[in-house]
Amino acid sequence: MSYQHQYVDGTRIHFPVGKLVCVGRNYAEHAKELNNPVPSEPLLFIKPASAAVRDRGAVHYEAEIAVLIGKPLSRQPNDEEIREAISGFGVALDLTLRDVQNRLKDKGHPWEIAKAFDGACPLSPFVPGDAVEDLADIGVRLSINGELRQDGNSRDMLTPILELIRYISGHFSLQPGDVVLTGTPAGVGALARGDQLVVELPELCRFETHVL
Ligand code: ZN
């Protein structure tokens, strides 16, 4: 179940996969499609390293821009410190057992088992942090069986990337190997057996997977 981060050229990244810190409802259109109110501050949750494997599909898909942390960050770092700590950008699938999540949410219970199970976060290889110039213009796309289902851009995030990482590190210190998932754009839905998925940051990185 262990998985090593790597760059798109196949180079392995020396630090192990750490925790995956995620944000819910970071795109207004996505909050709307699930009939969720837009939160007044970022809604954070964590997936363990054991969720980060490739080649496992299931349930509901959410394609998200993933930011690989390469230096420790804690207590409200400034933009420059955050930028320097970013080792890579990749794309992730935040897989969600939506029925289980809704059942637990209705009861006001934590919904980790719907989000943090083994294989719940397939990740692409990363492009180096300096491969992206404008953090407010990163595309993210997901297609299923050749049909485009999600087509988002970081410019539509309610909490932009640097601000989000600052907020997170005020609550959870980030370590090399940790990955921040930045929320999903509209277009989420259920997966069916045999579906072929292509998940990408156009012109940067991608991965393909299918549902067993
Ligand atoms: Zn998500």
Residues whose N, C-alpha, C, O or C-beta is under 5 A from the ligand:
A	BS01	ZN	V23 E62 D94 G183 T184
